[in-house]
Amino acid sequence: MKKTLSIFALAGITLVSACGPSAEELAKKEQATKDSIAAVEKARQDSLDIVMKAQMTADSIAQAEATALADAEAAKTSNSTTPKKPAVKKDEPKKDEPKKEDPKRPSREGMNNSGSSSGNETKPAGERPKRGGMNPKFN
């Protein structure tokens, strides 16, 4: 009876050890755990880098705005003591000079409101030409 019991005990221990994971499987599982931890740490570091870049950008924008505000305040205080000169744009003609016509374009003399250049049609000054269409609001 003791022999039978010891044989069954030995068979049970063999089955338990045979059903468990092998050393290779345990090594693969451990490596997968290390890889996933490394991936999480890398993602965390990338996230921190992005946040730091965004913070640096926000800081530089705030610093530029503060500098611009300080410059505007300084200009405001310096401009209040000196008289202002009117700004004259280069493209605009002066108020006293008449506007020059482009020599490439024909003159508009003799044209009436309808745009025809025949010159023999005359309409009263306040009357607009009829544009046509179905909506009487725009005719």
TIKOL-301608 format. One record per residue: residue in one letter; z, y, x of N, C-alpha, C in turn. Coordinates in steps of 0.02 Angstrom, whole numbers, plus 32768, in hexadecimal, padded with zeros to 4 digits. Each point is the difference from the previous one (the first is absolute). Layout:
<rs>
AZYXZYXZYX/...
</rs>
This chain:
<rs>
M80007FC680298000803A7FD78000803F802B/K80267FFD803780018039802C7FBC800B8020/K7FDD7FCA800F7FBD8006801D7FD180227FCF/T80027FED7FC27FD5801C7FCD800F804A7FF6/L803F800F7FFF801480467FF67FEA802B803B/S80067FE6803C7FEA8026803B7FB480078002/I7FDC7FCF7FE97FB680037FFD7FEC80367FCE/F802080017FC67FF080347FCE801380468019/A80378005802380158041801B7FCD80178035/L7FEA7FD4802B7FCF801180337FBD80137FDF/A7FEC7FDD7FCD7FC280117FDC800680447FDE/G803A800E7FE4800B80417FE07FFC80398032/I801E7FF880397FFE803480357FB980098018/T7FDB7FCC80087FBA800380167FD680257FCC/L800A7FF07FC07FDA80237FCC8010804B7FFD/V804080118007801380477FFE7FE18025803A/S80027FE4803A7FE38022803B7FB480017FFC/A7FE17FCF7FE47FB77FFD7FFB7FE680317FCB/C8026800E7FCE7FE9802C7FCA8008804A8012/G802780108030800B804680137FC5801C8028/P80018041800D7FC9801E802680037FEB8049/S7FC57FFC801E7FFE7FED8046800E803D802C/A80057FF68040800E8036802F7FC680328001/E7FC47FE77FF97FC4802B7FFD8003802D7FC3/E80107FE47FC7800480277FC2803780348005/L80397FEE801E8036803080087FEB8039802E/A7FDA7FF180357FE98034802E7FCF802F7FDD/K7FD37FE47FD77FCF80297FDB8024802E7FCF/K80337FE67FDF802580287FCF802580398023/E801D7FF1803A8023803480267FCF80368018/Q7FC57FEB80177FCD803080167FE8802B7FC6/A7FF67FE37FC77FEB80267FC5803480347FED/T80407FED8005803680307FF17FFF80398032/K7FF77FF280407FFD803480337FC3802E7FF4/D7FC77FE27FEE7FC480287FF48009802F7FC4/S801F7FE77FCC8009802A7FC480328039800F/I80327FF280288030803580137FDC8035802A/A7FD57FE9802F7FDA802F80297FD1802B7FD6/A7FDF7FE27FCE7FD380247FD4802580357FD8/V803B7FEE7FE7802880307FDA8017803A802C/E80147FF1803D80158035802F7FC6802E8011/K7FC47FE3800A7FC58028800F7FEE802D7FC5/A80037FE57FC37FF180287FC5803480387FF8/R803E7FF1800E803580337FFC7FF480378032/Q7FED7FED803E7FF3803280347FC3802B7FEE/D7FCB7FE07FE57FC580267FEA801280317FC9/S802A7FEA7FD28016802C7FCA8027803C801B/L802C7FF2803080278037801F7FD280308025/D7FCC7FE680227FD1802B80227FDB802E7FD0/I7FEC7FE57FC77FDD80287FCD802E80367FE5/V803E7FEE7FF3803080327FE7800C80368034/M80057FED803F800B803180357FC5802F8006/K7FC37FE67FFB7FC4802A80037FFF80317FC6/A80107FE77FC48001802B7FC5803580368008/Q803A7FEE801B80358031800B7FEB80358033/M7FDF7FEA80357FE8802F80337FCC802F7FE2/T7FD47FE67FD77FCD802A7FDF802180337FD3/A80317FEA7FD98023802D7FD2802680358028/D801E7FED80388023803080297FD18034801E/S7FC57FE980177FD1802F801E7FE480307FCB/I7FF57FE77FC37FE9802B7FCA803580337FEF/A803E7FEA7FFB8037802F7FF1800780348037/Q7FF87FEB803F8005802F80377FC680327FFE/A7FC47FE97FF07FC6802D7FFB800980327FC7/E801B7FE87FC8800C802D7FC8803580348012/A80347FEA80228035802F80147FE480348031/T7FD67FEA802F7FE1802E802F7FD380317FDC/A7FD87FE77FD17FD4802C7FDA802880327FD7/L80377FEA7FE3802A802D7FD9801F8035802C/A80177FEB803B801D8031802F7FCB80318018/D7FC47FE8800D7FCA802D80147FEE80307FC8/A7FFF7FE87FC37FF0802B7FC7803680357FF8/E803F7FED8008803780307FFA7FFB80348038/A7FEF7FE9803D7FF9802E80387FC680307FF5/A7FC97FE57FE67FC6802A7FF2800F80317FC7/K80267FEA7FD18012802B7FC7802A803B8017/T802F7FF2802C802B803680187FD9802E802F/S7FD27FE680287FD8802B802D7FCB80267FD9/N7FE57FE57FCB7FCC80217FD7801F80367FD5/S803F7FFC7FEF801E80327FD5800780438024/T8002800080428007803E80267FBD801E8012/T7FCA7FD880017FBE801A80117FD680057FC2/P7FD580347FFA7FD580057FC57FCB7FC98001/K7FED7FEA7FC57FCF7FCB7FFA7FBA801E7FFF/K7FD17FDD80217FBA801580007FDC7FD47FCD/P7FD2801C7FDA7FDB7FD87FD07FD27FCF8026/A7FFE7FC47FE87FD67FCD801F7FB980087FE7/V7FCF8002802E7FBA80057FEF7FDF7FC08015/K7FDF7FDF7FD07FDD7FC280107FBC8011801D/K7FE97FD7802E7FC1800C80217FC47FF67FD2/D80057FD07FD27FC77FF07FD57FF780317FC7/E803480227FEB7FFA802D7FC87FE980458017/P7FD280207FDA7FEB80438013803880317FEF/K800080398022803280337FF27FF3801D7FBB/K8032801F7FE47FFB80197FBB7FCF803A7FFB/D7FF8802880347FD4803A7FFD7FB77FED8009/E7FF27FC980237FBC7FED800D7FE47FD67FC7/P7FC1800B7FEC7FE27FD57FCC7FF07FBC801E/K7FFE7FCE7FD57FF37FBC80167FB77FF98015/K7FF57FE2803A7FBC7FF880197FE07FC47FDD/E7FBE80077FF07FDC7FC97FE07FE47FD38036/D7FFC7FC27FEF7FE47FCF802E7FB480087FFF/P7FE0800C803A7FB8800A80007FD97FC27FED/K801D7FC580047FDD7FC37FEF7FFB7FF57FB4/R802D801F7FDA80017FF77FB77FDB80397FDF/P7FDA7FF27FCB7FDD80377FDD8033802B7FDC/S7FEF80407FF7802E802D7FDE80017FF07FB5/R803280167FDE80087FF27FB97FE780397FD4/E7FDF802F801C7FE680387FD87FCB7FE67FD0/G800180187FC47FCF7FEC7FCE80117FC07FDC/M80377FE0801180137FC37FDE802D80127FC5/N7FF57FE07FC7802C800B7FC780347FC97FFD/N80277FFF7FCA80377FCF7FFB7FE97FB87FFE/S7FC47FF37FE97FEA7FBB7FFA7FE87FE58043/G7FF8802980327FED7FE780417FB58001800C/S7FD880157FD17FB88002800C7FF0803F8027/S7FCF7FFC802B7FF08038802B7FC280267FE9/S7FEB7FF87FC27FC380227FE9800B804B7FF9/G803B80147FEC801080477FFC7FEB80227FC0/N7FD67FE17FD77FE980217FC3802C7FF07FC4/E802E7FD18006802F7FF17FCA803F8029800A/T801580227FCD803F80268006802D7FEC7FC7/K80417FFC800E80317FEF7FCE803780358004/P8023800B7FCA8038802F800480337FE98033/A8026802F801B802E7FF2803680367FCE7FED/G801B80037FC280377FD57FEE7FEC7FBC7FE8/E7FC17FF27FF37FEB7FC17FE37FF47FCC8037/R801C7FC57FF67FF77FCA802F7FC87FD47FE8/P7FDD7FDF802C7FCC7FD27FE9801F7FC37FE0/K7FDD7FE47FD080197FC57FDD7FF57FC3802C/R80347FD780077FFC7FC6802B7FE87FC27FDB/G800380017FC07FEA7FC67FD980347FCA7FFF/G7FF57FCD7FDA80307FCA7FFC801A7FF97FB9/M80287FCC7FF480177FF27FBE804180247FEF/N8027801280308042801F7FF37FF7804C7FF8/P800C801B7FC57FF580487FF68034802A8025/K80357FE280178033802380257FE5801A8043/F7FD17FDB801D7FE5801280417FBC80217FFB/N7FE6800C7FC47FBE80207FF98006804A8002/
</rs>
